[in-house]
Amino acid sequence: MTESKTHKGAKTKAAGKGGKTEVPLSKGRRLDAITANGDRATEIERSGAPGQLEKAARRLKSSEATKKVLKVPQSDMDAAATAMRAVGVSGTVENISGTKSRKVRAPKK
C-alpha cells in the first residue's frame, strides 16, 4: 500500500534538516524518522488500531534515541498513550500537526 501525503509529510518534518526517514531497525523493521543527531525518534501511526499503535511503540522502544515520539491523529491520543504504557516505553504522544502533546511514562517493573 502506498504512503499517504499526510504520512510522508509528517515523517519528513519529523526528521528535520539532515535527519533520516525509513531508518532500518532489527528484524527487518523500519523507524519512520530520526533527527540528524539521533536523539529524537518519531513514529507516525494514522490507523488508530490498538495493535498497530503497539507495533509502532515497539519500534520506538527498539530505537536508541533518548526522545521517543509517537504521532497520531488527535482523536487517537488516549489510545496511543495506553499502547506506549502497555509496551513499556516512555516518551511523548503528539497529534499529527504537533499542536498538542502528552508525556507518557512507562510503568516501573
C-alpha distance (Angstrom), angle and dihedral (degrees) to the residues before:
residue distance angle dihedral
M1 . . .
T2 3.78 . .
E3 3.76 122.6 .
S4 3.81 118.4 -102.8
K5 3.80 121.3 -120.8
T6 3.81 90.2 -117.0
H7 3.80 92.7 53.6
K8 3.79 93.7 45.7
G9 3.81 92.8 47.3
A10 3.80 93.3 48.6
K11 3.80 90.5 48.0
T12 3.80 93.3 50.4
K13 3.81 92.3 46.6
A14 3.81 91.2 48.8
A15 3.82 91.9 52.7
G16 3.79 90.9 53.7
K17 3.77 126.6 -168.5
G18 3.79 109.4 -21.4
G19 3.81 93.9 2.6
K20 3.79 126.3 124.4
T21 3.79 134.4 -118.8
E22 3.82 127.0 -155.4
V23 3.80 93.0 25.0
P24 3.83 112.1 -171.5
L25 3.81 118.5 -115.5
S26 3.80 129.9 -177.1
K27 3.83 121.2 -71.0
G28 3.81 92.9 31.1
R29 3.80 94.9 -66.2
R30 3.79 125.4 138.2
L31 3.78 131.5 -147.9
D32 3.82 114.7 -139.8
A33 3.81 98.4 -132.3
I34 3.78 144.5 -10.6
T35 3.80 128.0 -174.8
A36 3.80 123.1 -113.5
N37 3.81 94.3 -100.3
G38 3.82 91.4 43.8
D39 3.79 97.6 -124.6
R40 3.83 98.6 114.3
A41 3.81 123.2 53.8
T42 3.80 119.3 -171.4
E43 3.77 130.1 -166.2
I44 3.82 121.8 -173.9
E45 3.81 119.3 -154.5
R46 3.78 117.1 176.2
S47 3.82 101.3 170.7
G48 3.81 98.9 77.0
A49 3.82 91.9 -148.3
P50 3.82 110.5 143.5
G51 3.80 93.1 -132.5
Q52 3.80 92.6 51.2
L53 3.80 91.6 46.8
E54 3.81 90.1 53.4
K55 3.81 90.9 49.2
A56 3.80 89.9 52.5
A57 3.83 90.3 48.8
R58 3.83 90.1 51.4
R59 3.81 90.2 52.5
L60 3.82 88.8 52.1
K61 3.79 91.1 48.1
S62 3.80 92.4 54.7
S63 3.81 92.4 50.4
E64 3.78 115.3 96.0
A65 3.82 94.6 -136.3
T66 3.79 118.8 121.9
K67 3.82 93.6 -140.5
K68 3.78 117.6 53.1
V69 3.82 121.5 -168.9
L70 3.80 127.8 -173.3
K71 3.81 112.1 -165.2
V72 3.80 117.0 -158.8
P73 3.81 137.9 154.8
Q74 3.80 110.7 -76.9
S75 3.81 92.6 -110.8
D76 3.83 90.0 59.6
M77 3.81 98.6 49.2
D78 3.82 94.5 103.5
A79 3.81 92.3 50.0
A80 3.82 90.8 47.4
A81 3.81 91.9 52.4
T82 3.81 89.7 49.9
A83 3.82 90.9 49.7
M84 3.81 92.0 50.8
R85 3.81 91.1 50.8
A86 3.82 91.0 47.4
V87 3.80 91.5 53.3
G88 3.81 91.8 43.5
V89 3.78 101.1 -119.3
S90 3.81 125.6 136.9
G91 3.77 119.3 -146.3
T92 3.78 144.6 94.7
V93 3.79 132.7 -55.5
E94 3.81 113.3 -152.3
N95 3.76 134.5 178.0
I96 3.80 115.8 -113.6
S97 3.79 94.8 -99.3
G98 3.81 92.5 47.3
T99 3.81 96.2 -124.3
K100 3.82 95.5 117.9
S101 3.78 127.9 41.2
R102 3.77 139.2 172.4
K103 3.80 129.2 -163.3
V104 3.79 116.2 -131.2
R105 3.77 123.2 -160.5
A106 3.79 118.5 -161.4
P107 3.80 114.8 -127.1
K108 3.79 115.8 -101.8
K109 3.78 115.1 -107.2
